[in-house]
Amino acid sequence: MPKNYWNPYLAGLLLGLTLLAAFMVAGQGLGASAAPKRIVALGCETFNAQWAGSNTAINKYFQGEDAHPLKNWLILEVVGVLLGGFIGAVSAGRLKGEVVRGPRISVRGRLLYAFFGGAIMGLAAAIGRGCTSGQALSGGGTLAAGGWAYMMMFFGGAYALAWVVRRQWT
C-alpha cells in the first residue's frame, strides 16, 4: 500500500534548507541543466577529441580547474537526485513501472508529450542559461530579478499550455 505524499509545506521548507546548504557547502546553488551538457562534452571528446578540442562550446569543459567534464559538483547533485528519487519511491511503496496518463491519451501519446515537453524545456534551459532549479530556486533565493522574472514566465507559460493539453487528462 503506497504511503501518503509529503506535506508540501514541509517539503518546501526542506528544499529551502537544501538550497541554503548547497550555498554554504558548495558555494553555489542548485541546478541540473549543466550535467547533460557535461556528459555530451565527454561523449564528444571520447569519439572525436580533435573536434571537441576545436569546438568552443565543448572545449570549455576541459579547461581550468574543471579539467574533466565530470569533475563538477552538479554531476554529483544529479546523481544524488536520481538516487534520492529511487530511495524515496521505494520507501513510500510507489516504485513501479507505469505510464501515468489520462483516459483520452494513449501510452505512446503520453510518452511523445513527455519527450517533446522535455526537449522544449532542455532547449529553453540552454537559451535561458539555466534550468528551473538554477534560475528559479537559486536565482530567486538570491533575490535576483532575472530569477523572479523567469519564474513568473515559467508559471505563465505552464498555465497557458495547461489549457491546451487539459483534455488529455480529464
HELIX and SHEET records of a PDB file:
HELIX    1   1 PRO A    8  ALA A   26  1                                  19    
HELIX    2   2 ALA A   34  PHE A   47  1                                  14    
HELIX    3   3 ALA A   49  SER A   54  1                                   6    
HELIX    4   4 THR A   56  ASN A   59  1                                   4    
HELIX    5   5 LYS A   60  PHE A   62  5                                   3    
HELIX    6   6 TRP A   73  SER A   91  1                                  19    
HELIX    7   7 VAL A  107  ILE A  127  1                                  21    
HELIX    8   8 THR A  132  THR A  132  1                                   1    
HELIX    9   9 SER A  133  SER A  138  3                                   6    
HELIX   10  10 GLY A  139  GLY A  141  1                                   3    
HELIX   11  11 ALA A  145  VAL A  165  1                                  21    
HELIX   12  12 ARG A  166  GLN A  168  5                                   3    
END                                                                             
